[in-house]
Amino acid sequence: MKRRFKWKAGQAMVEYIIIVAVVAIAALVIFGIFGDTIQEKLGGAVKELDSGTQADRVEVQDSKDFLKNLDTDN
């Protein structure tokens, strides 16, 4: 009885691996077909989110420079 149980457990693991492989292949095919469209949509979204933020960016300083200028900046 125990041998049959171990075989079924191994069979279930193989079935899960096959399902994961099929889903992964399907995802690759979908991204391959719609890859250009997805790239354009994401590129547009990133461009919209990035616009206007360059004026709001603070100049990055070293920590030593920041501490030296701490009194002068109030």
C-alpha positions in Angstrom: 0.0 0.0 0.0 2.8 2.4 0.8 4.5 2.0 -2.5 1.3 2.9 -4.4 0.9 6.0 -2.2 4.4 7.2 -3.0 3.9 6.6 -6.7 0.7 8.7 -6.6 2.5 11.5 -4.8 5.2 11.5 -7.5 2.5 11.5 -10.2 0.8 14.5 -8.7 4.2 16.4 -8.6 4.8 15.6 -12.3 1.3 16.8 -13.1 1.9 20.1 -11.3 5.2 20.6 -13.1 3.5 20.0 -16.5 0.8 22.5 -15.6 3.4 25.1 -14.6 5.3 24.5 -17.8 2.2 24.9 -20.0 1.3 28.2 -18.2 4.9 29.4 -18.7 4.9 28.6 -22.4 1.5 30.2 -22.8 2.8 33.4 -21.1 5.8 33.4 -23.4 3.7 33.1 -26.5 1.3 35.8 -25.3 4.2 38.2 -24.6 5.7 37.3 -27.9 2.6 38.1 -29.8 1.6 41.3 -27.8 5.2 42.3 -26.8 5.3 45.4 -29.0 1.9 46.6 -27.8 2.8 46.0 -24.2 6.1 47.9 -24.6 4.3 50.9 -26.2 1.7 51.0 -23.5 4.2 50.8 -20.7 6.5 53.3 -22.4 3.7 55.8 -22.7 2.7 55.2 -19.0 6.3 55.7 -17.8 6.7 58.8 -19.9 3.5 60.3 -18.4 4.5 59.4 -14.9 8.0 60.8 -15.5 6.9 64.1 -17.0 7.1 67.1 -14.6 9.2 65.3 -12.0 12.6 66.6 -13.2 11.8 70.1 -11.9 10.9 68.5 -8.5 14.1 66.6 -8.2 16.5 67.6 -5.5 20.2 67.7 -6.2 21.9 64.7 -4.6 24.8 65.6 -2.3 27.3 63.6 -0.4 26.6 63.3 3.3 29.7 65.3 4.2 28.6 68.2 2.0 25.1 68.0 3.4 26.5 68.3 7.0 28.8 71.1 6.0 26.0 73.2 4.5 23.5 72.4 7.1 24.0 75.7 9.0 23.9 77.8 5.9 20.7 76.3 4.5 18.8 76.8 7.8 
